[in-house]
Amino acid sequence: MDKNLQEQIEIYLSRLRDLLRRGRQLREALAGAGSQAAAVAATRAWQEDCGVTMNQLSGGSKAHWLARSFSEAFLKRSARGNAVEGATPEEIVERLMGVLEQAVSSLAQVEERPMPSASSEPAPRRFDFVHNPELRPVVEGAYADSKRSLEQKDFDTALRTSCGILEAIVTDALEHRGLAALAAAGAPPGNISEWPFETRLSVAEKAGLIRGGCARLPAAARTYRDQDRDQHKGGFHMQVSERDARLAGQVLHVVMRDLNPGR
């Protein structure tokens, strides 16, 4: 691994572990009998520090899974899945610590990957059509992870990773087209990265960015973000079949061709 990259990973790992340490202290302070005003103020400062680190790790892309997870930590969902009033400070701290732990795990995996030999062939650049250059290496790595998970028969991870890539590249295409140009396709107001997964796919299809391949997505794929939230809360988790995982991967390939017709 490149020495500079190794140093950056170690810096971020140290920063994330420090944020986790502070998070544990805040969790105790919020649950204790001390000054709640001081604890809330310290929590806000910690949240801001978490946001800065998440933004840096996600390359400033709101479509990155870390950025999405960070944003969703502040939302409270109704029984129908709609965003309602904000979550409590205790809930937010707990959720953000979960995001931090995921970031630590992801960086640790990068740190452990062997350096490719000089004689090895360069990896195929499947995502050159992605407009955000900082997003390209992220989805390339996720694509390799999804294939590996499928080979290892971890169908749940394979499906969720394929859907994450699908959501990221469709969001990238929508953001490049712009809200004004998408208005004729029935685009709702607000930030594109905050639209539901189904809405992004529908608008992309109506705008002619993709064709009708997403109609083949299984139910487990369409609700994969809800499944992530349920699993994090310890609730019911839908069983993902091999067929579902392979279908999600096939739809991803179709959409990749739609977004990059010259490949």
HELIX and SHEET records of a PDB file:
HELIX    1   1 LYS A    3  ALA A   31  1                                  29    
HELIX    2   2 GLN A   36  LEU A   57  1                                  22    
HELIX    3   3 TRP A   65  GLU A   72  1                                   8    
HELIX    4   4 PRO A   89  GLU A  112  1                                  24    
HELIX    5   5 ARG A  136  GLU A  151  1                                  16    
HELIX    6   6 PHE A  155  ARG A  177  1                                  23    
HELIX    7   7 LEU A  179  LEU A  182  1                                   4    
HELIX    8   8 ALA A  183  ALA A  185  5                                   3    
HELIX    9   9 ILE A  192  GLU A  194  5                                   3    
HELIX   10  10 PHE A  197  LYS A  206  1                                  10    
HELIX   11  11 GLY A  212  ARG A  216  5                                   5    
HELIX   12  12 ALA A  219  ARG A  222  1                                   4    
HELIX   13  13 TYR A  224  HIS A  232  1                                   9    
HELIX   14  14 GLU A  242  LEU A  259  1                                  18    
END                                                                             
